[in-house]
Amino acid sequence: MFTFDFSQDYFLENEQVMLRPLMIQDVQNLQEFALYEPDIWKYSLVPINDVSDLKGYIEMALAAKQSEKEYPFIVFDKKQQKYAGSTRFYDIQLQNQSLQLGYTWYGKAFQGHRFE
């Protein structure tokens, strides 16, 4: 049986994509999406209009990780050698051995592509 540990750094990857734990420094890796792709955030519950908003979004995700409610990742496209966006495990219920996958967004250049 697998025991999920919030203090561990989980890397999920295959030949095409890598998910690694999101860090506050990833503001730099994701800022182009905040600055130049406003359509990504059109239906988001957390509006992102600039780098400051993106930093707040990441801080909120990391606070949820700290409180053991969520586990956010940054998504790296290995084929394009670029950061593609973000996703996370949320509604983590260790006692029920369940979680949800969501809060996922990708830059336009990565939308419609299949990561296998």
Buried (B, 14 or more C-beta within 10 A) or exposed (E): EEEEEBEEEEEEEEEBBBBBBBEEEBBEBBBBBBEEBEEBBEEEEEEBEEBEBBBBBBEEBBEBBEEEBBBBBBBBBBEEEBBBBBBBBBEBEEEEEEBEEEBEBBBEEBEEEEBE
